[in-house]
Amino acid sequence: MNVNKIIYKPVGMLVGVLGGLAANIVFNKVWAKVAGGDEAPDATDKKATWGQVLLAATIQGAIFGVVKAAIDRGGAEGYRKVTGEWPDD
């Protein structure tokens, strides 16, 4: 196994965590616009309606999915540019 591929995994995980933090910041800003400044409800928040909970989950899932895909793809492209190999090869 190539040393670069061994290094790719932990670096990829770190970048993924940072991406998750960035996605959370983006979600909070989007939700503040959608809900007029209110904090996003948790699924067990008894004051929130089903609609609010499901809308928050939908928006959050979409944002996290896009950020994760962008980070994973960007990391793979960056790895290829540096090493000349695709991470999964």
N, C-alpha and C positions, 0 to 999 in steps of 0.2 A: 504494500500500500504506500502510496506517495505521501511524503511528509506534508505537502501542501493540503492534501485532502484531510489529513488528521487535524490540521490547524483550522480548516474551513468550518468544521462542526461547532467548536466553542465560539468562534467569532460570529458565526451565523446565529447562534442562540443569543448572544449578547445583543447583536443588532436587532433581533426579533423582540427582545424585551424592551429595548429603547423604542422600537416601532409601536409596541403595545402602549407604552406611555404616551407617545405622540398621538396615537389613535384615541386614547382616552381624553386628551386635551381637546382634540378636534370634536369628538362626540359631545363633550360638555358645552362647547361653544355653539354647536349646531342645535343641541337641545335647548339651550337658553334662548335662541332665536325662535324655535318652534313653540316653546311653551311660555314664552314671555318672561324669561329669567328664572323660572322655577327649576329646582334640581330634579334630575330624572328620577322617576320612582323605581323602587325595587319591586320585584314580583310580589313580595309579602307586605308591601305598604298598604295598610287597610284604608287609607284615605284616597288612594289612587283607584281610578276605574280600570276595567279590563282594557278598554281602548288605549288609555294612557300607557299602561304597562306594555301592551303589545306593540304600540307605536315606538316606544323607547327601545324595546328589544330589537325591532326591525331596523331602526336607524343605526343603533349600536352595532348590530351584526354586519350591516352593509359597510359601515366605515371600517370596522376591524378587518373584514374580509378583503377590502380593497387595499388597505395599508399593508396587510400581511403579504398579499400577492405581489404588491409593488416592491416591498423590501426583499422578499425571497427571489424575485426575478432580477432585481437590481444587483443583489449579492451574487447570484449565479453569473450574471453578465460580467460583473467586476472580476470575479474569480477567473473567468475565461480570458479576460483581457490581460490579467497579470500572469497566469500560468499557461495559457494556450489550451487548457482542457476544460470541459464542462464538469461541474461537481459530481454529477451522477454517473459519469463514464467510468 
